[in-house]
Amino acid sequence: SARAVAGLVAGLDDPSAEVRERCVWALHDLVAADAGLKPSDEEVFVLVRREAERPESVDLRQLYHLLSLALDPDAVQVALSALSSADAGLRGTSLEYLDNVLPASVRDALWPKIDELVVDRQAAPPSQRSQPEIVAELQRSATSIAIDRAALVRPPEDER
């Protein structure tokens, strides 16, 4: 129900990383079962920004589940998985995608966390490609290398 969603969203303010993680998983599962319960994109981006502003490292699985509530889940999955790729071109395309789809306030909060994950990230000039072109390039590139996309979807059973 909407009340359950509101409770889970409120739980994302909890100081415990474990509580926040479980709220994200539950929220994701609720929305998957009933898309009508999805928080607005603006609310999702506020949640992502708040999580990115926390002092601890960002959890890519948690970030994926939050961002996939507002963005194309497949593109987000490839983009986040590609951040740890050895392929510099794919990492660059991933960053280009995130740069294009994230509101400036979210991007500004998230970039320092991304810098912790991405080796030798270079500041890129503004993209001249459209979002569909970037997503297509991500998907083409992702099929040519081995990235662990499944790792973002569900944690191992012993972690839940």
N, C-alpha and C positions, 0 to 999 in steps of 0.2 A: 504494500500500500504506500501511498505518498507519505504517510506517517513513518513507516519503516525507513524510507529513503531519507527523510529529514533526520531521523535518529542516526543513521549511518553517516550522513554528511556531518552532523554534529560530532560524531566520534572521530572524525578526521582532525579535530582540534586537540585530541588527547595527547599528552606529552609522551606517552608510550608508543614507540615505533611499532611494536607488535599489535597494539590495539588499532592503530591507524592502518596497518597492513591488512588486518582481518576485516576492517570496515570497507576498505577498497575492494577486497575480494567479494565480500557480500554484496556491495553496491553493484559491482560488475555483474554478478550472477542474477541479481534482481532485475536489472535493466535488460539482460539477455533474455530473461523469461517474459518480460513485459516492457517493450520499448516505450510505452506511454509513461513510464515512471522515470525516464531519463531526466536528470537535471539539465537546465539550459546550458548551452555551450559557455556562456559567460560565467556561470557558476562553476563549471568544470575547470575553466582556466584559472579562476580564483583559487580553487583547491590545489591545482598544479603549482601555481606560484607560491602559495603558502608552504607546500611541501618542499619546494626547491629552496626556499629561504631558511629552512631549518639548518642548524649547524652541522648535522651529521650528513654523511654521503647519501646521495639519492639512490634508491633501489629501482633499477630499470624495470623490473616486473611490475612494481607498484606504479611507476610512471606510465608504463604501457597501458595498464588497466584504466588509469584516470584519463589519459589522452585519448584512448579509443572510445571513450564516451562522447567525445566531441569531434573527433577526426576519423578518417578512414582507418579502421583497425588493421587492415593488411599493410597499408603504407607505413603506419606507425610502427608496426612490428618489424618490418624490414629495416626501417630507418634506425630504430634503436638497436637492433641486432648488429647492424652494419657499423655502429660506432666502435665496436671492438674488433673489427675486421683488420687484417693485415693489408688489405687493398686500400691504398690512400685515395684512389679515385672514388671508390664506393663510400668511404668515410666522408669525402667531400660532398658527394651527392646527397648523402644522408643529412649532413649539416645544412646544405642548401635547402633541402625539403623542410627541415625544422624551421629554418630562418624564414621561409615563405609562409608557413601555415600558423605559426605561433604569434599571438599578439605581442607587441613590443615589451609590455611589462612582464609577460611570462618568459619570453626569450631572454631578457636582461637578468632575470632571477635564475634561469636555468643554465645559461652559458658557463658560469663558473663551475657548476657541477659537471657539466659536459667536459670541461677542460680537465677535470680529474680523471675522466675515463678515456679520453682520446689523446693518443700520443701525437706530439708535434702538430697540433691543430694550428693551421694558418688562418689569419683573418682573410676572408674572401671578399672580393668586390660584390656589390649587389647583383643578384641573379637577373639575367635577361630572359630566362626561360619561364614558361608558364608552369603552374602547379601540375597539370596533367602530364606535361613533358618530363618534369622531374620525377613524378611517381612512376612513369613508364620506364625511365632510365634506372631507377632503384630496382624495380622488379626484374628488368633484364639483367642487371648486374648481380642481383642476389642469386639468380639461378646459376651463375657461372662460378660461384665460390661457395664454400661450405660455411654457412653461418647457422648458429644454433637458435633458430627462431622459436622452436618449441619451448626453449627454456624460459621465454617470457610469458607463456600462456599459463602454465601451472607450475607451482613449485613441487619438488618431490614430496611424496606423501609424508615422509618423516619431518618435513619442515612445516606442515600444516597443523 
